[in-house]
Every structure is written in structure tokens, then in C-alpha cells.
């Protein structure tokens, strides 16, 4: 009985660490000289987001930028940019973000 209770507690305590992450709403705008990623908070509570923005040039180079612990109020936005610089023009761009509620 004690083993079952211990397994039950371990299962739920381990899964709660992963349950705090919520889906991020990221939109990416690709222009020849700059990649813009926008993270939006559609929830009724503040969230904290971290993520990366990537851009691939026509020569195959990949440029990247990161953002960490951006606090977003309800309905708020955060932006991240990658500029082409001397690499050339961008042909593709993508981003990922991981958010969690701010009250944890």
C-alpha cells in the first residue's frame, strides 16, 4: 500500500512540473532584411515567455536571436528581431516560444 501511495505521489509531482507550460501564440513576419517574431498573451492572467527566432538567408546561413523571461500582461505583445546584416537576404524564418503563468 505504501509503495502504491509513493508511486502515486511521484507520478503527480513529476507531471505538475510539465503542466505549468502553456501554448505560446507566435507570429513571424519575414522580410528580406529582417525577421520579426511577435508573441501574444491571449490569456486572462500575465505570462512569462522565453524563446528563439531563426532566419535562413539565400546563401544557407542561419541567424538567430533569443529572448528570455519576457513578462506579458493580459493582451500584451513582445517582439524579437533578427537582422540579415552581411549574410544576405532572408528567404525563410521561424520562431518558437515557451510560456508559463506568472503566478508560479
C-alpha positions as CSV (number, residue, x, y, z in Angstrom):
1,X,0.0,0.0,0.0
2,X,2.8,2.4,0.9
3,X,4.5,1.6,-2.5
4,X,1.3,2.5,-4.4
5,X,1.0,5.7,-2.5
6,X,4.6,6.6,-3.1
7,X,4.2,5.9,-6.8
8,X,1.0,7.9,-7.0
9,X,2.7,10.9,-5.3
10,X,5.8,10.7,-7.5
11,X,3.7,10.5,-10.7
12,X,1.7,13.6,-9.9
13,X,4.6,15.6,-8.5
14,X,6.6,14.9,-11.7
15,X,3.8,15.7,-14.1
16,X,3.0,19.0,-12.4
17,X,6.4,20.4,-13.4
18,X,5.5,20.0,-17.0
19,X,1.9,21.1,-16.6
20,X,2.8,24.7,-15.9
21,X,3.9,25.4,-19.6
22,X,1.2,26.8,-21.7
23,X,1.0,27.2,-25.5
24,X,2.6,30.3,-27.0
25,X,1.0,32.3,-29.7
26,X,3.8,33.3,-32.0
27,X,3.5,35.0,-35.4
28,X,6.5,35.5,-37.7
29,X,6.9,38.2,-40.4
30,X,9.7,37.5,-43.0
31,X,11.1,40.4,-45.0
32,X,14.3,40.4,-47.0
33,X,16.3,42.3,-44.3
34,X,14.6,41.4,-41.1
35,X,12.6,38.6,-39.4
36,X,10.1,39.8,-36.8
37,X,8.5,37.4,-34.3
38,X,5.6,38.5,-32.1
39,X,4.5,36.7,-29.0
40,X,0.9,37.5,-27.8
41,X,-0.8,36.8,-24.5
42,X,-4.4,35.9,-25.1
43,X,-5.0,34.6,-21.5
44,X,-6.7,36.4,-18.6
45,X,-3.5,36.4,-16.5
46,X,0.1,37.5,-17.0
47,X,2.6,35.1,-18.5
48,X,6.4,34.9,-18.8
49,X,7.9,33.8,-22.1
50,X,11.3,32.7,-23.5
51,X,12.1,31.7,-27.0
52,X,14.2,31.9,-30.1
53,X,13.9,33.5,-33.6
54,X,15.6,32.0,-36.6
55,X,16.1,33.3,-40.2
56,X,17.7,31.5,-43.2
57,X,19.3,33.5,-45.9
58,X,19.5,32.6,-49.6
59,X,23.2,31.5,-49.1
60,X,22.1,29.0,-46.4
61,X,23.3,30.9,-43.3
62,X,21.1,30.8,-40.3
63,X,20.9,33.8,-38.0
64,X,19.3,33.6,-34.6
65,X,18.2,35.7,-31.7
66,X,16.9,34.8,-28.2
67,X,14.6,36.4,-25.6
68,X,14.3,35.3,-22.0
69,X,11.7,35.9,-19.3
70,X,9.6,38.5,-21.1
71,X,6.8,39.5,-18.8
72,X,3.5,39.9,-20.8
73,X,0.3,41.4,-19.3
74,X,-3.1,40.3,-20.4
75,X,-3.4,41.1,-24.1
76,X,0.2,42.2,-24.3
77,X,2.8,41.7,-27.0
78,X,6.5,41.1,-27.1
79,X,8.7,41.3,-30.2
80,X,12.0,39.8,-31.2
81,X,14.1,40.6,-34.3
82,X,16.8,39.0,-36.4
83,X,18.5,41.3,-39.0
84,X,20.2,40.0,-42.1
85,X,23.3,42.2,-41.9
86,X,26.1,40.9,-44.1
87,X,24.6,37.4,-44.6
88,X,22.3,38.5,-47.5
89,X,18.5,38.4,-47.8
90,X,16.2,36.2,-45.7
91,X,14.2,33.6,-47.5
92,X,12.7,31.8,-44.5
93,X,12.1,32.5,-40.8
94,X,10.6,30.7,-37.9
95,X,10.3,31.1,-34.1
96,X,9.5,29.1,-31.0
97,X,8.4,30.3,-27.6
98,X,7.7,28.7,-24.2
99,X,5.4,30.5,-21.8
100,X,4.3,29.9,-18.2
101,X,1.9,31.7,-16.0
102,X,3.5,34.5,-14.0
103,X,2.0,33.4,-10.7
104,X,4.1,30.3,-10.4
